[in-house]
């Protein structure tokens, strides 16, 4: 009979990339203490990545060798598993919208869940709990703009809106219009003014 570690890897290899592997989902293969030990061994031998306490993911083979799953897929899977919204930080959103040329040194994401640190693909990812208004329209341009404005601050709101809103579709603009009510006044007022101009 194959070892518990081998059976866990066979199970993990049958899963899509970035599927979270938790000890509780492996109890059909062995007792909890043995599963925990096997997962620790597999993480030490670089066959699995320990994302955070009690959550692992299978490493993938690339032309550069074995590495962790892609950041986007891993965060999407964790978001689904935990039932949380997880989105790139305001600094990353501002960079994506070309409102800053500053590149983020660390990967920071905002979440509706608790703040915590993850280990993904050889780098640390910081999840920061954020208020509901900063998490609107996840993975959409309207939400990106709100997060970018929150990061840039009140002094840069007008100039940023002037630069970005002309590139937004009617659907993106309607989405912004619909979420104004939960925005802080320093965002809601200039946003309302810009959107009202058409």
HELIX and SHEET records of a PDB file:
HELIX    1   1 UNK A    4  UNK A   13  1                                  10    
HELIX    2   2 UNK A   23  UNK A   26  5                                   4    
HELIX    3   3 UNK A   32  UNK A   44  1                                  13    
HELIX    4   4 UNK A   71  UNK A   82  1                                  12    
HELIX    5   5 UNK A   90  UNK A   96  1                                   7    
HELIX    6   6 UNK A  132  UNK A  135  5                                   4    
HELIX    7   7 UNK A  141  UNK A  152  1                                  12    
HELIX    8   8 UNK A  154  UNK A  156  5                                   3    
HELIX    9   9 UNK A  157  UNK A  164  1                                   8    
HELIX   10  10 UNK A  165  UNK A  167  5                                   3    
HELIX   11  11 UNK A  170  UNK A  179  1                                  10    
HELIX   12  12 UNK A  180  UNK A  182  5                                   3    
HELIX   13  13 UNK A  185  UNK A  196  1                                  12    
SHEET    1   A 2 UNK A  48  UNK A  52  0                                        
SHEET    2   A 2 UNK A  55  UNK A  58 -1                                        
SHEET    1   B 2 UNK A  60  UNK A  62  0                                        
SHEET    2   B 2 UNK A  65  UNK A  67 -1                                        
SHEET    1   C 4 UNK A  86  UNK A  88  0                                        
SHEET    2   C 4 UNK A 107  UNK A 111 -1                                        
SHEET    3   C 4 UNK A 123  UNK A 129  1                                        
SHEET    4   C 4 UNK A 116  UNK A 120 -1                                        
END                                                                             
